[in-house]
Amino acid sequence: MNNLVPSVEKIDKIFNHLFLCENATQSEISKNLNISKATTNRLLHSLIMLNYLSFNGKEYSLGEKFKYFSSKFHDTTLLKNISLPFLEDLSLNFKETFKISVFEDNKIRVINKIESNDIQKISVPENAIFPLHAGAASKLLICQFSEKKLNSLLPNILPKYTQYTIESREELKKELFKINIKKIAFDNKEHCEAICAVAIPIFSSNNRIIAALSCPMFSSSFKDDYVSKLIISMKKASKQITDKINNFK
């Protein structure tokens, strides 16, 4: 703790104080935290400019950035809690691994998963991150992005993982266009030659894709009849998850 930057330590004290008391004047903050008036004034001014604090003309309180961070955490936790029983049912019925992925901080991140209880199974690490251009969930989550955003996220030549990986950004855009229309995506051994996958969207109340429900499986099991049955059950689960999430908002 001796290596803390003094100004950062003071800011931390201000945040904790306002979290506990909800609001306070500058003089109260200075007195209660034993911070000089001049330093308190400078810190509060900077924190307001950065939207970490709000000021109503007399008292300070936690600002919009805290509400944003809290909302983001709440949405992820809500999605994890609501989706869990559906992932469990799907995994029990099909003996496969199922996961929920989101686009977060310009990455595709797994936020929830249930692995098959078979000895031979697809294992997914906690909070696993996948490439934007390779994989069913990844392509589904970026299919609604504008061309400008895709260009900012993706290089012209995309990293190659297998002989099936799409390497051209323009070719990927063509596939994303089709995925956006059909609202279903497939991984055809693009990230790992032993694995295929299918992904179904979870929607917001304004019909935007906010998450992907996907099932990675060994490519030897990826047969048309089996996948068709899988898709029917996944679409049903996705709709129920979507409805439950939007009923909370």
C-alpha positions as CSV (number, residue, x, y, z in Angstrom):
1,M,0.0,0.0,0.0
2,N,3.0,2.3,0.5
3,N,3.4,2.6,-3.3
4,L,0.0,4.3,-3.9
5,V,0.0,7.5,-5.8
6,P,-1.2,10.1,-3.2
7,S,-3.7,11.8,-5.6
8,V,-5.2,8.4,-6.5
9,E,-5.5,7.5,-2.9
10,K,-7.4,10.7,-2.2
11,I,-9.7,10.1,-5.2
12,D,-10.4,6.6,-3.8
13,K,-11.3,8.1,-0.5
14,I,-13.7,10.6,-2.2
15,F,-15.4,7.9,-4.1
16,N,-15.9,5.7,-1.0
17,H,-17.2,8.7,1.0
18,L,-19.7,9.7,-1.7
19,F,-20.8,6.1,-2.1
20,L,-21.6,5.8,1.6
21,C,-23.2,9.2,2.2
22,E,-24.6,9.7,-1.4
23,N,-23.8,13.4,-1.5
24,A,-21.6,16.0,0.3
25,T,-20.3,19.6,0.1
26,Q,-16.7,20.4,-0.7
27,S,-16.1,21.5,2.8
28,E,-17.5,18.3,4.2
29,I,-15.4,16.2,1.9
30,S,-12.3,18.2,2.8
31,K,-12.9,18.0,6.6
32,N,-14.1,14.4,6.8
33,L,-11.3,13.0,4.6
34,N,-8.6,15.3,6.0
35,I,-7.7,16.7,2.5
36,S,-6.7,20.3,2.1
37,K,-9.3,22.6,0.6
38,A,-7.1,23.5,-2.4
39,T,-6.4,19.8,-3.2
40,T,-10.1,18.9,-2.7
41,N,-11.1,21.7,-5.0
42,R,-8.7,20.5,-7.8
43,L,-9.7,16.9,-7.5
44,L,-13.4,17.6,-7.5
45,H,-13.1,19.9,-10.5
46,S,-11.2,17.2,-12.5
47,L,-13.6,14.4,-11.5
48,I,-16.6,16.5,-12.6
49,M,-14.9,17.2,-16.0
50,L,-14.4,13.5,-16.4
51,N,-18.0,12.7,-15.5
52,Y,-17.0,10.7,-12.4
53,L,-18.9,13.2,-10.2
54,S,-22.0,15.3,-10.4
55,F,-22.5,18.8,-8.8
56,N,-25.9,20.3,-8.1
57,G,-24.6,23.8,-7.2
58,K,-24.0,22.8,-3.6
59,E,-23.3,19.1,-3.1
60,Y,-21.3,16.5,-5.0
61,S,-22.4,12.9,-5.8
62,L,-21.2,10.0,-7.9
63,G,-21.7,10.8,-11.6
64,E,-22.7,9.3,-15.0
65,K,-19.6,7.1,-15.4
66,F,-20.5,5.2,-12.3
67,K,-24.0,4.7,-13.5
68,Y,-22.7,3.4,-16.8
69,F,-20.2,1.0,-15.2
70,S,-22.9,-0.2,-12.8
71,S,-25.5,-0.7,-15.7
72,K,-22.9,-2.6,-17.7
73,F,-22.1,-4.9,-14.8
74,H,-25.9,-5.4,-14.1
75,D,-26.6,-6.3,-17.7
76,T,-23.9,-8.9,-17.8
77,T,-24.9,-10.4,-14.5
78,L,-28.6,-10.4,-15.5
79,L,-27.7,-12.2,-18.7
80,K,-25.6,-14.8,-16.9
81,N,-28.2,-15.6,-14.3
82,I,-31.1,-15.8,-16.8
83,S,-29.3,-17.9,-19.3
84,L,-27.8,-20.5,-16.9
85,P,-30.9,-22.8,-16.6
86,F,-31.4,-22.8,-20.4
87,L,-27.7,-23.7,-21.0
88,E,-28.1,-26.5,-18.5
89,D,-31.2,-27.9,-20.2
90,L,-29.6,-27.7,-23.6
91,S,-26.5,-29.5,-22.4
92,L,-28.5,-32.2,-20.7
93,N,-30.6,-32.8,-23.8
94,F,-27.9,-32.8,-26.4
95,K,-24.8,-33.7,-24.3
96,E,-22.9,-30.8,-25.8
97,T,-21.2,-27.7,-24.5
98,F,-23.2,-24.4,-24.7
99,K,-22.0,-20.9,-24.1
100,I,-23.1,-17.2,-24.1
101,S,-20.8,-14.7,-25.7
102,V,-20.8,-10.9,-25.9
103,F,-18.9,-8.2,-27.7
104,E,-17.0,-6.3,-25.0
105,D,-14.1,-3.9,-25.3
106,N,-13.6,-4.8,-28.9
107,K,-13.4,-8.4,-28.1
108,I,-15.6,-11.5,-28.2
109,R,-15.8,-12.8,-24.6
110,V,-17.6,-15.8,-23.1
111,I,-19.6,-14.8,-20.1
112,N,-21.4,-18.0,-19.4
113,K,-21.0,-21.7,-20.3
114,I,-22.1,-25.2,-19.5
115,E,-19.8,-28.0,-20.6
116,S,-21.0,-31.5,-21.6
117,N,-20.6,-34.1,-18.9
118,D,-19.1,-36.6,-21.5
119,I,-15.5,-37.6,-21.1
120,Q,-14.9,-36.4,-24.7
121,K,-16.1,-32.8,-24.7
122,I,-15.4,-29.3,-25.9
123,S,-14.0,-27.3,-23.0
124,V,-14.2,-23.5,-22.8
125,P,-12.1,-21.6,-20.3
126,E,-13.8,-19.1,-18.0
127,N,-14.0,-15.6,-19.6
128,A,-12.4,-17.0,-22.8
129,I,-11.8,-14.5,-25.6
130,F,-12.2,-15.4,-29.3
131,P,-11.2,-13.7,-32.5
132,L,-13.7,-11.3,-34.1
133,H,-13.6,-13.0,-37.5
134,A,-13.4,-16.8,-36.8
135,G,-16.2,-18.6,-35.1
136,A,-20.0,-18.7,-35.1
137,A,-20.6,-16.5,-32.1
138,S,-18.0,-14.0,-33.2
139,K,-19.5,-13.5,-36.7
140,L,-23.0,-13.3,-35.3
141,L,-22.0,-10.6,-32.8
142,I,-20.4,-8.3,-35.4
143,C,-22.8,-8.9,-38.3
144,Q,-24.8,-5.8,-37.4
145,F,-21.9,-3.4,-37.3
146,S,-21.5,-0.7,-39.8
147,E,-18.8,-0.9,-42.5
148,K,-17.0,1.9,-40.8
149,K,-16.8,0.1,-37.5
150,L,-15.8,-3.2,-39.2
151,N,-13.0,-1.4,-41.0
152,S,-11.8,0.0,-37.7
153,L,-11.9,-3.4,-36.0
154,L,-10.5,-5.6,-38.7
155,P,-7.3,-5.5,-40.7
156,N,-7.4,-6.0,-44.5
157,I,-5.7,-9.4,-44.1
158,L,-7.2,-11.4,-41.2
159,P,-5.2,-13.8,-39.0
160,K,-5.3,-17.4,-40.3
161,Y,-6.0,-20.2,-37.8
162,T,-6.9,-23.1,-40.2
163,Q,-7.2,-23.6,-43.9
164,Y,-10.9,-22.7,-43.5
165,T,-10.4,-19.3,-41.9
166,I,-11.7,-16.3,-43.9
167,E,-8.6,-14.2,-44.5
168,S,-10.1,-11.3,-46.5
169,R,-12.0,-8.5,-44.7
170,E,-14.1,-8.0,-47.8
171,E,-15.0,-11.7,-48.0
172,L,-15.9,-11.7,-44.3
173,K,-18.2,-8.7,-44.9
174,K,-20.1,-10.7,-47.5
175,E,-20.7,-13.5,-45.0
176,L,-21.6,-11.1,-42.3
177,F,-24.3,-9.7,-44.6
178,K,-25.8,-13.1,-45.0
179,I,-25.6,-13.8,-41.3
180,N,-27.4,-10.5,-40.5
181,I,-30.3,-11.5,-42.8
182,K,-30.6,-15.1,-41.6
183,K,-29.8,-14.4,-37.9
184,I,-27.8,-17.6,-37.6
185,A,-24.1,-18.3,-37.9
186,F,-21.9,-21.3,-38.4
187,D,-18.3,-22.0,-37.6
188,N,-17.0,-24.3,-40.4
189,K,-13.7,-25.3,-38.7
190,E,-12.5,-21.7,-39.0
191,H,-10.8,-21.5,-35.6
192,C,-9.9,-25.1,-35.0
193,E,-10.2,-27.9,-37.6
194,A,-11.6,-30.3,-35.0
195,I,-14.5,-28.0,-34.1
196,C,-17.6,-26.7,-35.8
197,A,-20.3,-24.6,-34.2
198,V,-23.7,-22.9,-34.6
199,A,-24.8,-19.6,-33.0
200,I,-28.2,-18.0,-32.4
201,P,-28.7,-14.4,-31.4
202,I,-30.2,-13.0,-28.1
203,F,-31.9,-9.7,-28.8
204,S,-32.4,-6.4,-27.0
205,S,-35.8,-4.8,-26.8
206,N,-35.1,-2.8,-30.0
207,N,-34.1,-6.0,-31.9
208,R,-30.3,-5.5,-31.8
209,I,-28.1,-8.5,-31.1
210,I,-26.6,-8.2,-27.6
211,A,-25.3,-11.8,-27.1
212,A,-24.8,-15.1,-28.9
213,L,-26.0,-18.5,-27.7
214,S,-23.6,-21.0,-29.4
215,C,-22.8,-24.7,-29.4
216,P,-19.3,-25.8,-30.3
217,M,-19.0,-29.5,-31.2
218,F,-16.6,-31.9,-32.7
219,S,-16.7,-31.6,-36.5
220,S,-17.4,-35.3,-36.8
221,S,-20.7,-34.8,-35.0
222,F,-21.8,-31.8,-37.2
223,K,-24.4,-33.6,-39.3
224,D,-27.3,-31.8,-41.0
225,D,-30.2,-33.7,-39.2
226,Y,-28.6,-33.3,-35.8
227,V,-27.8,-29.7,-36.3
228,S,-31.3,-28.9,-37.5
229,K,-32.8,-30.3,-34.2
230,L,-30.2,-28.4,-32.3
231,I,-31.1,-25.1,-34.0
232,I,-34.8,-25.6,-33.2
233,S,-34.0,-26.0,-29.4
234,M,-31.5,-23.2,-29.4
235,K,-33.9,-20.8,-31.1
236,K,-36.5,-21.6,-28.5
237,A,-34.1,-21.1,-25.6
238,S,-32.8,-17.8,-27.2
239,K,-36.4,-16.4,-27.4
240,Q,-37.1,-17.3,-23.8
241,I,-33.8,-15.7,-22.6
242,T,-34.5,-12.6,-24.7
243,D,-38.0,-12.3,-23.3
244,K,-36.9,-12.7,-19.7
245,I,-34.1,-10.1,-20.1
246,N,-36.3,-7.5,-21.7
247,N,-39.0,-8.1,-19.0
248,F,-36.5,-6.9,-16.4
249,K,-35.9,-3.6,-18.2
